[in-house]
Structures are given as C-alpha cells and as structure tokens.
C-alpha cells in the first residue's frame, strides 16, 4: 500500500464516485457564501425550484462590497446595497445563516471561517472566491469555485473535480527579525513563478512551519493561488488544535476527542512521494516588496527595479516593460526610492489580530508621513474588538491611521475604498494586478510591518532600518 500525502488522505475520504475520465465526485463539507459570487447560483436554484441539500453546511456574510467607514443601515443606494439586500433575501429564502454587518461575528469569509470553528482539519471547504485556499492552513482541502459550482454545492453538496498532483514546499531555517511569513510566500512566488503551482496541491512543510502561528499559516496558504495553485495545505498539529479548541462551531466533549484522534492521522506519511519538491531557506530571506503587476514580480526591498534590457527572454522582457510602464517606474532605481500615497493594512491575507499587533509595534510612538493616507481595516469584528481591548486602535489613530470596521476594503475596488488613477499604495493584500485597487492605481505588496514602515517613511523602506521605539 502506497504511503499517502495529507492531500491524498483528505481527497480519498471525500470521493463519492470516480469517473472514467479521471474526475471524481467529491463530497463538500463546508461552503462559505458571500455577496459577489452567489446571486447567479441562487437564481439557478429558484428557477429550477431546487432546495438546499444541507442548509447548515453554509454560512453567509457580505464582505467585498460593504463599506468599512460607515455601517449605519440602510446602506446608501448603489451596487453594494443591492448586493447585500439580495444576499439577505436569498439566505432567508433558503434558511442559510447570514451574519449581519453589525454582528460581532462579521468579517471577511476567510477570516471568520476559522474564527468560528467552521473550518476544520480533514474537511473539504469551498467558496466563490479564489483565496479560499486560506483554509488549507488547517489541513483542509479548500478551493475557490465559480457561480455554477456554487449552485451545484447548494443543490447536491458535491462537486465533480479533477485530483491535483502534489507539491511539497519545504521551508528550512528560521526567519530573521523583521522578516515575516508574507516575505516567505512572496519569495516563493518569485522563485517558482505565478504559474509554478498550476495543477498542484501544495503542502507546506519543514522546520519553519512548526514555528508559525495559525495566522501566519493562513497567510501562507492564502497566497498559494498567486503561485497558480488552487490548494495550499499545512498538516494539523498541536498549534492547530489549540487554535480550534473552544471555537463556537468546533466539536466539544467526546466529539472533540474523536476529532483530535482523526486529525492526528492526517499528516503526510514519512515515505509519501510528492510529484514535485521545492525547498526554500527562510533564514536567508529579507523583507520583500512587489514592483510589478503580479505577485511574482517581487524582490528584496534592498534591490533595484529590474532592467528589461538584461532579460534575454523576449516574452519576459516585454512583460517587465509593460509592468514598469504601468507602475511608472524606471529601471535601476532603488526600490526604497519609491514614494507612496496610501497604505492599506488589512485583507484576508493580513487582517488578523497578529497582523494588527505587528503593525502597531512598528507604529507606536511614530507618525505617518504627511503625504500619506493610511487605513487599518481589521479582517473581522472579532479582530477589531480584540485589538481595541488591547489598545491597538489608539496606537493606529495616534500614528495617523484611520481605524475602520471589518471588510475587504481596499484589497479590491468593489467598495468605497479605492485608489485614484496614478496613486500608489503600500498594501498588505494579495494582488497587485492592474486596477486591482482602483482603475489606474499602483499596488506594492508587502508585510504588515513593511507597510507600517512605509507609512512612516512616506516611501518603501526596510522596516529594520527604523530601529526600535522602546
């Protein structure tokens, strides 16, 4: 009997039927529902008069389009108000638990799923959002799906899927001070490319993983999709169990003991063979920032903007030229000379309590540069409340940040927070595509500590150069 990987174990335990074309009918345990991807799926159910197979397997929240500055209801007339109203109506019709914007459980789907204990090891979880890979941090097969697939999950609690090949990314060594998990994933994407993970389910392993918090592991898995992989996973361990224990929807009593016993059986077996192996020495990493228009166009902040003329591949050279033209950057200029207009700390990548603590530690006793507008957006109401209980909001406000309510905010230009053409943002989000944060806006991806440092300096800077404020 062949030794199995984590991915293979979870996959096989959810196969309902295998087909001759190599696809499988996969049972789906959990479905997170938001306002952007669900309308067409609900419309299809209503048109065919189909009920939900398991209403309790779905949780719904509006996160992409909701405002983070003013939560007074009703929302101002517009696309966001129509999307939210439609979601509420559909959830009532089908008996799905909808979390109101004013609820203390509100937040970005990929933040509240783990917070509520809705995300569990060994499960399958889907959502109409590509960053669903976040939940793989718990040893979950989690991936984003389209509207028609959402409808299928609603109606049958299954999906027909093709099994992915497996890739193990082994992270060796220990992070240096001032270097974060965001730097790991940016460095990895720069190494293997934005297509490097296509067709693979990635498992993150190695000595560095054991030292990472669940928040950090979620950041790692969240951006797996930026390397082309729909699935990023970390084997559950004591860190996972400690995070989940006592969560509202996590098992309790004897069910908890049984769950723990099962979860301990999930890690990849020592002799399991992966289709591809990649290693990264995290001890050698320094803080990274993106300079181009995809997460693979990233370099250590101490580097310079690349020169297209030094690229021998004409396709790659052309891509660099287009990226620099859009970003309005000159080849050879130091990355630390890039001035910014805005700073955004938040998103499903870096909007958790740990991220807010890290950013606050950099901001404490300092002030945002007068040329910079900065916002901090907790990924959930729970994060906001905990941060306020610790006084983190006061540190942000005293530094000159706006302290907001939960939501996707400036990660994606589907709400009130967006860049104007030509404006440049230091962002803790996950994508720097053209127009991602607003038409003509220019995005530089980085860690929360680096974004806080950029806010203070008014330009990109290695956070380690700021020194301690203590």
C-alpha positions as a Python dict, from the first residue, in 0.01 Angstrom:
ca = {
    (1, 'X'): (0, 0, 0),
    (2, 'X'): (147, 334, -108),
    (3, 'X'): (220, 596, 158),
    (4, 'X'): (-22, 887, 128),
    (5, 'X'): (15, 1261, 147),
    (6, 'X'): (-213, 1486, 352),
    (7, 'X'): (-393, 1595, 34),
    (8, 'X'): (-445, 1237, -82),
    (9, 'X'): (-587, 1129, 255),
    (10, 'X'): (-844, 1409, 268),
    (11, 'X'): (-929, 1369, -100),
    (12, 'X'): (-989, 993, -81),
    (13, 'X'): (-1207, 1025, 227),
    (14, 'X'): (-1442, 1254, 31),
    (15, 'X'): (-1472, 1069, -300),
    (16, 'X'): (-1833, 970, -368),
    (17, 'X'): (-1777, 833, -718),
    (18, 'X'): (-1492, 805, -966),
    (19, 'X'): (-1543, 854, -1340),
    (20, 'X'): (-1367, 707, -1640),
    (21, 'X'): (-1233, 1049, -1744),
    (22, 'X'): (-1023, 1070, -1428),
    (23, 'X'): (-1252, 1309, -1240),
    (24, 'X'): (-1423, 1233, -910),
    (25, 'X'): (-1746, 1336, -746),
    (26, 'X'): (-1626, 1496, -423),
    (27, 'X'): (-1838, 1550, -113),
    (28, 'X'): (-1817, 1908, 15),
    (29, 'X'): (-1839, 1957, 391),
    (30, 'X'): (-1847, 2336, 413),
    (31, 'X'): (-1946, 2628, 189),
    (32, 'X'): (-1882, 2996, 264),
    (33, 'X'): (-2119, 3229, 81),
    (34, 'X'): (-2073, 3599, 5),
    (35, 'X'): (-2248, 3867, -196),
    (36, 'X'): (-2036, 3866, -512),
    (37, 'X'): (-2042, 3504, -632),
    (38, 'X'): (-2377, 3384, -503),
    (39, 'X'): (-2654, 3571, -692),
    (40, 'X'): (-2638, 3358, -1008),
    (41, 'X'): (-2622, 3037, -803),
    (42, 'X'): (-2930, 3129, -600),
    (43, 'X'): (-3112, 3237, -916),
    (44, 'X'): (-3047, 2895, -1070),
    (45, 'X'): (-3191, 2718, -765),
    (46, 'X'): (-3502, 2937, -768),
    (47, 'X'): (-3554, 2890, -1141),
    (48, 'X'): (-3546, 2512, -1103),
    (49, 'X'): (-3730, 2513, -769),
    (50, 'X'): (-3445, 2326, -601),
    (51, 'X'): (-3398, 2321, -223),
    (52, 'X'): (-3059, 2316, -48),
    (53, 'X'): (-2920, 1971, 29),
    (54, 'X'): (-2779, 2082, 368),
    (55, 'X'): (-2857, 2440, 476),
    (56, 'X'): (-2641, 2400, 789),
    (57, 'X'): (-2331, 2339, 575),
    (58, 'X'): (-2334, 2702, 457),
    (59, 'X'): (-2252, 3030, 630),
    (60, 'X'): (-2306, 3363, 457),
    (61, 'X'): (-2160, 3710, 501),
    (62, 'X'): (-2125, 4024, 288),
    (63, 'X'): (-1762, 4132, 281),
    (64, 'X'): (-1639, 4251, -61),
    (65, 'X'): (-1870, 4543, -129),
    (66, 'X'): (-1958, 4660, 222),
    (67, 'X'): (-1832, 4997, 347),
    (68, 'X'): (-1580, 4997, 631),
    (69, 'X'): (-1622, 5361, 733),
    (70, 'X'): (-1996, 5395, 793),
    (71, 'X'): (-2205, 5093, 892),
    (72, 'X'): (-2529, 5277, 953),
    (73, 'X'): (-2818, 5091, 792),
    (74, 'X'): (-2968, 5108, 539),
    (75, 'X'): (-2668, 5134, 310),
    (76, 'X'): (-2665, 5417, 59),
    (77, 'X'): (-2836, 5323, -266),
    (78, 'X'): (-2593, 5161, -508),
    (79, 'X'): (-2439, 4831, -614),
    (80, 'X'): (-2328, 4736, -262),
    (81, 'X'): (-2673, 4789, -111),
    (82, 'X'): (-2836, 4586, -389),
    (83, 'X'): (-2586, 4301, -350),
    (84, 'X'): (-2629, 4287, 27),
    (85, 'X'): (-3008, 4307, 7),
    (86, 'X'): (-3014, 4025, -248),
    (87, 'X'): (-2789, 3809, -30),
    (88, 'X'): (-3008, 3864, 277),
    (89, 'X'): (-3321, 3778, 80),
    (90, 'X'): (-3168, 3460, -62),
    (91, 'X'): (-3039, 3344, 276),
    (92, 'X'): (-3382, 3390, 432),
    (93, 'X'): (-3544, 3202, 145),
    (94, 'X'): (-3308, 2904, 175),
    (95, 'X'): (-3254, 2900, 551),
    (96, 'X'): (-2883, 2988, 548),
    (97, 'X'): (-2720, 3151, 850),
    (98, 'X'): (-2649, 3510, 741),
    (99, 'X'): (-2413, 3719, 952),
    (100, 'X'): (-2519, 4084, 959),
    (101, 'X'): (-2269, 4367, 913),
    (102, 'X'): (-2343, 4481, 1268),
    (103, 'X'): (-2287, 4133, 1415),
    (104, 'X'): (-1974, 4072, 1625),
    (105, 'X'): (-1913, 3766, 1404),
    (106, 'X'): (-1895, 3975, 1086),
    (107, 'X'): (-1584, 3980, 874),
    (108, 'X'): (-1413, 3858, 562),
    (109, 'X'): (-1520, 3500, 486),
    (110, 'X'): (-1163, 3369, 507),
    (111, 'X'): (-1112, 3529, 847),
    (112, 'X'): (-1439, 3435, 1015),
    (113, 'X'): (-1446, 3073, 891),
    (114, 'X'): (-1151, 2979, 1113),
    (115, 'X'): (-1258, 3215, 1394),
    (116, 'X'): (-1595, 3039, 1423),
    (117, 'X'): (-1451, 2688, 1402),
    (118, 'X'): (-1641, 2640, 1076),
    (119, 'X'): (-1306, 2548, 916),
    (120, 'X'): (-1186, 2210, 1045),
    (121, 'X'): (-897, 1974, 960),
    (122, 'X'): (-966, 1692, 719),
    (123, 'X'): (-1267, 1866, 568),
    (124, 'X'): (-1346, 1996, 220),
    (125, 'X'): (-1443, 2363, 203),
    (126, 'X'): (-1534, 2585, -91),
    (127, 'X'): (-1630, 2946, -155),
    (128, 'X'): (-1687, 3160, -461),
    (129, 'X'): (-1357, 3335, -404),
    (130, 'X'): (-1009, 3231, -518),
    (131, 'X'): (-846, 3294, -179),
    (132, 'X'): (-1040, 3006, -25),
    (133, 'X'): (-702, 2831, -23),
    (134, 'X'): (-654, 3017, 309),
    (135, 'X'): (-839, 2742, 496),
    (136, 'X'): (-584, 2482, 390),
    (137, 'X'): (-376, 2605, 684),
    (138, 'X'): (-589, 2371, 895),
    (139, 'X'): (-526, 2060, 684),
    (140, 'X'): (-840, 2129, 483),
    (141, 'X'): (-885, 2084, 109),
    (142, 'X'): (-1018, 2430, 36),
    (143, 'X'): (-1053, 2598, -302),
    (144, 'X'): (-1240, 2871, -484),
    (145, 'X'): (-1527, 2791, -719),
    (146, 'X'): (-1745, 2966, -978),
    (147, 'X'): (-2114, 3053, -967),
    (148, 'X'): (-2231, 2733, -1141),
    (149, 'X'): (-2025, 2526, -896),
    (150, 'X'): (-2175, 2719, -604),
    (151, 'X'): (-2518, 2621, -735),
    (152, 'X'): (-2409, 2256, -754),
    (153, 'X'): (-2286, 2261, -393),
    (154, 'X'): (-2610, 2424, -280),
    (155, 'X'): (-2820, 2159, -453),
    (156, 'X'): (-2613, 1841, -406),
    (157, 'X'): (-2333, 1913, -157),
    (158, 'X'): (-2094, 1764, -414),
    (159, 'X'): (-1862, 1878, -694),
    (160, 'X'): (-1704, 1695, -984),
    (161, 'X'): (-1332, 1766, -964),
    (162, 'X'): (-1001, 1650, -1105),
    (163, 'X'): (-747, 1538, -848),
    (164, 'X'): (-440, 1759, -841),
    (165, 'X'): (-79, 1649, -847),
    (166, 'X'): (113, 1711, -525),
    (167, 'X'): (392, 1954, -450),
    (168, 'X'): (577, 1980, -120),
    (169, 'X'): (735, 2315, -35),
    (170, 'X'): (987, 2256, 242),
    (171, 'X'): (1068, 2568, 442),
    (172, 'X'): (1402, 2531, 617),
    (173, 'X'): (1563, 2752, 879),
    (174, 'X'): (1421, 3030, 1096),
    (175, 'X'): (1307, 3378, 999),
    (176, 'X'): (1530, 3670, 1088),
    (177, 'X'): (1393, 3958, 1293),
    (178, 'X'): (1184, 4190, 1076),
    (179, 'X'): (1113, 3919, 818),
    (180, 'X'): (760, 3779, 803),
    (181, 'X'): (562, 3495, 654),
    (182, 'X'): (448, 3738, 380),
    (183, 'X'): (811, 3756, 273),
    (184, 'X'): (824, 3376, 253),
    (185, 'X'): (529, 3349, 17),
    (186, 'X'): (638, 3646, -196),
    (187, 'X'): (987, 3496, -227),
    (188, 'X'): (839, 3157, -316),
    (189, 'X'): (617, 3302, -589),
    (190, 'X'): (913, 3497, -728),
    (191, 'X'): (1110, 3170, -733),
    (192, 'X'): (859, 2933, -895),
    (193, 'X'): (652, 3191, -1083),
    (194, 'X'): (282, 3270, -1084),
    (195, 'X'): (223, 2950, -1285),
    (196, 'X'): (456, 2733, -1078),
    (197, 'X'): (176, 2573, -881),
    (198, 'X'): (-71, 2517, -1165),
    (199, 'X'): (-214, 2165, -1140),
    (200, 'X'): (-61, 2103, -799),
    (201, 'X'): (-195, 2093, -445),
    (202, 'X'): (83, 2246, -236),
    (203, 'X'): (173, 2118, 109),
    (204, 'X'): (395, 2347, 316),
    (205, 'X'): (632, 2154, 541),
    (206, 'X'): (970, 2182, 709),
    (207, 'X'): (1114, 2313, 1033),
    (208, 'X'): (991, 2667, 976),
    (209, 'X'): (626, 2557, 963),
    (210, 'X'): (628, 2431, 1322),
    (211, 'X'): (722, 2779, 1443),
    (212, 'X'): (443, 2958, 1256),
    (213, 'X'): (118, 3062, 1422),
    (214, 'X'): (-214, 2971, 1264),
    (215, 'X'): (-247, 3332, 1147),
    (216, 'X'): (88, 3304, 966),
    (217, 'X'): (-4, 2968, 815),
    (218, 'X'): (-326, 3120, 684),
    (219, 'X'): (-127, 3397, 515),
    (220, 'X'): (94, 3134, 353),
    (221, 'X'): (-195, 2925, 222),
    (222, 'X'): (-396, 3233, 125),
    (223, 'X'): (-144, 3331, -142),
    (224, 'X'): (-97, 2981, -282),
    (225, 'X'): (-340, 3084, -553),
    (226, 'X'): (-96, 3359, -656),
    (227, 'X'): (152, 3082, -741),
    (228, 'X'): (-115, 2919, -957),
    (229, 'X'): (-225, 2655, -706),
    (230, 'X'): (-591, 2631, -603),
    (231, 'X'): (-495, 2435, -290),
    (232, 'X'): (-236, 2514, -24),
    (233, 'X'): (-221, 2298, 291),
    (234, 'X'): (-42, 2261, 623),
    (235, 'X'): (-72, 1941, 827),
    (236, 'X'): (-267, 1990, 1151),
    (237, 'X'): (-65, 1980, 1472),
    (238, 'X'): (-85, 2099, 1833),
    (239, 'X'): (-85, 2461, 1716),
    (240, 'X'): (-393, 2384, 1505),
    (241, 'X'): (-574, 2205, 1786),
    (242, 'X'): (-501, 2482, 2036),
    (243, 'X'): (-640, 2743, 1795),
    (244, 'X'): (-962, 2550, 1734),
    (245, 'X'): (-1044, 2437, 2088),
    (246, 'X'): (-1343, 2626, 2223),
    (247, 'X'): (-1438, 2789, 1892),
    (248, 'X'): (-1819, 2825, 1859),
    (249, 'X'): (-1863, 2561, 1587),
    (250, 'X'): (-1576, 2331, 1681),
    (251, 'X'): (-1656, 1986, 1825),
    (252, 'X'): (-1691, 1954, 2203),
    (253, 'X'): (-1672, 1676, 2462),
    (254, 'X'): (-1634, 1325, 2323),
    (255, 'X'): (-1673, 1459, 1969),
    (256, 'X'): (-1366, 1678, 2026),
    (257, 'X'): (-1161, 1380, 2145),
    (258, 'X'): (-1270, 1176, 1844),
    (259, 'X'): (-1189, 1466, 1612),
    (260, 'X'): (-840, 1507, 1758),
    (261, 'X'): (-772, 1136, 1710),
    (262, 'X'): (-875, 1163, 1345),
    (263, 'X'): (-684, 1485, 1284),
    (264, 'X'): (-363, 1330, 1418),
    (265, 'X'): (-385, 1069, 1141),
    (266, 'X'): (-391, 1327, 861),
    (267, 'X'): (-26, 1437, 818),
    (268, 'X'): (161, 1301, 517),
    (269, 'X'): (330, 970, 587),
    (270, 'X'): (712, 978, 602),
    (271, 'X'): (750, 772, 284),
    (272, 'X'): (487, 960, 84),
    (273, 'X'): (610, 1067, -259),
    (274, 'X'): (525, 1409, -399),
    (275, 'X'): (513, 1488, -770),
    (276, 'X'): (732, 1793, -718),
    (277, 'X'): (963, 1910, -440),
    (278, 'X'): (1065, 2272, -375),
    (279, 'X'): (1290, 2394, -95),
    (280, 'X'): (1333, 2745, 44),
    (281, 'X'): (1578, 2854, 313),
    (282, 'X'): (1379, 3116, 502),
    (283, 'X'): (1682, 3210, 713),
    (284, 'X'): (1833, 3384, 411),
    (285, 'X'): (1526, 3596, 337),
    (286, 'X'): (1497, 3970, 381),
    (287, 'X'): (1180, 4181, 357),
    (288, 'X'): (1025, 4169, 9),
    (289, 'X'): (810, 4412, -189),
    (290, 'X'): (643, 4381, -527),
    (291, 'X'): (747, 4620, -804),
    (292, 'X'): (533, 4490, -1093),
    (293, 'X'): (177, 4392, -1171),
    (294, 'X'): (166, 4036, -1041),
    (295, 'X'): (287, 3885, -711),
    (296, 'X'): (575, 3711, -887),
    (297, 'X'): (728, 4046, -978),
    (298, 'X'): (876, 4083, -634),
    (299, 'X'): (1225, 4149, -495),
    (300, 'X'): (1400, 4214, -163),
    (301, 'X'): (1340, 4577, -70),
    (302, 'X'): (1716, 4637, -81),
    (303, 'X'): (1719, 4562, -456),
    (304, 'X'): (1661, 4785, -757),
    (305, 'X'): (1383, 4796, -1015),
    (306, 'X'): (1485, 4537, -1276),
    (307, 'X'): (1613, 4638, -1617),
    (308, 'X'): (1420, 4475, -1903),
    (309, 'X'): (1730, 4502, -2123),
    (310, 'X'): (1904, 4242, -1905),
    (311, 'X'): (1629, 3985, -1976),
    (312, 'X'): (1716, 3751, -2266),
    (313, 'X'): (1366, 3603, -2300),
    (314, 'X'): (1170, 3841, -2525),
    (315, 'X'): (835, 3743, -2372),
    (316, 'X'): (961, 3803, -2021),
    (317, 'X'): (1133, 4125, -2131),
    (318, 'X'): (809, 4255, -2279),
    (319, 'X'): (618, 4173, -1961),
    (320, 'X'): (868, 4363, -1747),
    (321, 'X'): (848, 4663, -1982),
    (322, 'X'): (467, 4667, -1958),
    (323, 'X'): (476, 4633, -1580),
    (324, 'X'): (723, 4919, -1538),
    (325, 'X'): (519, 5138, -1773),
    (326, 'X'): (201, 5079, -1575),
    (327, 'X'): (377, 5121, -1240),
    (328, 'X'): (562, 5431, -1369),
    (329, 'X'): (899, 5303, -1251),
    (330, 'X'): (1241, 5347, -1406),
    (331, 'X'): (1475, 5052, -1446),
    (332, 'X'): (1761, 5056, -1199),
    (333, 'X'): (1604, 5287, -939),
    (334, 'X'): (1633, 5164, -578),
    (335, 'X'): (1307, 5014, -456),
    (336, 'X'): (1343, 5222, -141),
    (337, 'X'): (1317, 5539, -351),
    (338, 'X'): (958, 5457, -448),
    (339, 'X'): (729, 5710, -282),
    (340, 'X'): (374, 5616, -185),
    (341, 'X'): (43, 5795, -142),
    (342, 'X'): (-156, 5537, 55),
    (343, 'X'): (-108, 5249, 297),
    (344, 'X'): (-358, 4970, 343),
    (345, 'X'): (-324, 4723, 631),
    (346, 'X'): (-593, 4454, 616),
    (347, 'X'): (-747, 4190, 384),
    (348, 'X'): (-792, 3814, 416),
    (349, 'X'): (-414, 3788, 381),
    (350, 'X'): (-306, 4020, 662),
    (351, 'X'): (-610, 4149, 850),
    (352, 'X'): (-587, 3926, 1158),
    (353, 'X'): (-506, 4022, 1517),
    (354, 'X'): (-143, 3913, 1485),
    (355, 'X'): (-104, 4140, 1182),
    (356, 'X'): (-251, 4436, 1368),
    (357, 'X'): (-20, 4374, 1663),
    (358, 'X'): (286, 4362, 1438),
    (359, 'X'): (193, 4680, 1254),
    (360, 'X'): (113, 4858, 1581),
    (361, 'X'): (454, 4763, 1722),
    (362, 'X'): (616, 4948, 1431),
    (363, 'X'): (383, 5250, 1455),
    (364, 'X'): (399, 5301, 1831),
    (365, 'X'): (545, 5641, 1911),
    (366, 'X'): (570, 5737, 1544),
    (367, 'X'): (365, 5937, 1296),
    (368, 'X'): (250, 5869, 941),
    (369, 'X'): (426, 6087, 683),
    (370, 'X'): (220, 6397, 599),
    (371, 'X'): (197, 6296, 233),
    (372, 'X'): (44, 5956, 312),
    (373, 'X'): (-316, 5849, 378),
    (374, 'X'): (-329, 5528, 579),
    (375, 'X'): (-611, 5294, 682),
    (376, 'X'): (-615, 4988, 906),
    (377, 'X'): (-906, 4752, 840),
    (378, 'X'): (-949, 4454, 1076),
    (379, 'X'): (-1041, 4134, 893),
    (380, 'X'): (-1333, 4074, 1129),
    (381, 'X'): (-1538, 4239, 1402),
    (382, 'X'): (-1375, 3997, 1644),
    (383, 'X'): (-1029, 4115, 1542),
    (384, 'X'): (-1140, 4476, 1580),
    (385, 'X'): (-1285, 4419, 1927),
    (386, 'X'): (-978, 4230, 2049),
    (387, 'X'): (-746, 4493, 1904),
    (388, 'X'): (-943, 4768, 2076),
    (389, 'X'): (-934, 4578, 2405),
    (390, 'X'): (-555, 4578, 2374),
    (391, 'X'): (-542, 4947, 2282),
    (392, 'X'): (-405, 4881, 1935),
    (393, 'X'): (-664, 5109, 1777),
    (394, 'X'): (-526, 5400, 1980),
    (395, 'X'): (-175, 5332, 1850),
    (396, 'X'): (-302, 5335, 1493),
    (397, 'X'): (-505, 5651, 1544),
    (398, 'X'): (-225, 5836, 1727),
    (399, 'X'): (8, 5747, 1440),
    (400, 'X'): (-236, 5899, 1190),
    (401, 'X'): (-417, 5590, 1059),
    (402, 'X'): (-792, 5565, 1008),
    (403, 'X'): (-929, 5274, 1213),
    (404, 'X'): (-1209, 5101, 1026),
    (405, 'X'): (-1479, 4834, 1058),
    (406, 'X'): (-1432, 4486, 912),
    (407, 'X'): (-1442, 4407, 540),
    (408, 'X'): (-1234, 4352, 228),
    (409, 'X'): (-1191, 4729, 189),
    (410, 'X'): (-903, 4843, -34),
    (411, 'X'): (-795, 4491, -129),
    (412, 'X'): (-1035, 4506, -422),
    (413, 'X'): (-1206, 4809, -574),
    (414, 'X'): (-1563, 4692, -513),
    (415, 'X'): (-1639, 4928, -225),
    (416, 'X'): (-1578, 5286, -110),
    (417, 'X'): (-1203, 5238, -59),
    (418, 'X'): (-1010, 5264, -385),
    (419, 'X'): (-714, 5434, -543),
    (420, 'X'): (-743, 5711, -798),
    (421, 'X'): (-553, 5682, -1128),
    (422, 'X'): (-180, 5722, -1067),
    (423, 'X'): (-198, 5683, -690),
    (424, 'X'): (45, 5438, -531),
    (425, 'X'): (-29, 5213, -233),
    (426, 'X'): (179, 5003, 6),
    (427, 'X'): (-60, 4716, 69),
    (428, 'X'): (-75, 4403, 283),
    (429, 'X'): (-325, 4243, 44),
    (430, 'X'): (-261, 3963, -204),
    (431, 'X'): (-283, 4103, -558),
    (432, 'X'): (-115, 4388, -741),
    (433, 'X'): (-284, 4342, -1079),
    (434, 'X'): (-354, 4647, -1293),
    (435, 'X'): (-659, 4823, -1147),
    (436, 'X'): (-694, 4582, -856),
    (437, 'X'): (-723, 4864, -601),
    (438, 'X'): (-881, 5110, -840),
    (439, 'X'): (-852, 5196, -1209),
    (440, 'X'): (-500, 5320, -1275),
    (441, 'X'): (-394, 5255, -916),
    (442, 'X'): (-48, 5113, -844),
    (443, 'X'): (-4, 4848, -574),
    (444, 'X'): (307, 4731, -390),
    (445, 'X'): (257, 4414, -183),
    (446, 'X'): (439, 4367, 147),
    (447, 'X'): (403, 4252, 508),
    (448, 'X'): (217, 4450, 779),
    (449, 'X'): (547, 4560, 936),
    (450, 'X'): (676, 4682, 600),
    (451, 'X'): (351, 4864, 523),
    (452, 'X'): (364, 5038, 861),
    (453, 'X'): (724, 5137, 796),
    (454, 'X'): (632, 5275, 453),
    (455, 'X'): (355, 5480, 612),
    (456, 'X'): (606, 5641, 845),
    (457, 'X'): (878, 5699, 585),
    (458, 'X'): (649, 5801, 300),
    (459, 'X'): (830, 5558, 72),
    (460, 'X'): (922, 5191, 60),
    (461, 'X'): (1180, 5108, 328),
    (462, 'X'): (1326, 4809, 507),
    (463, 'X'): (1143, 4810, 840),
    (464, 'X'): (1465, 4706, 1012),
    (465, 'X'): (1614, 5048, 935),
    (466, 'X'): (1363, 5217, 1165),
    (467, 'X'): (1504, 5055, 1476),
    (468, 'X'): (1312, 5014, 1800),
    (469, 'X'): (1086, 5273, 1958),
    (470, 'X'): (1116, 5114, 2302),
}
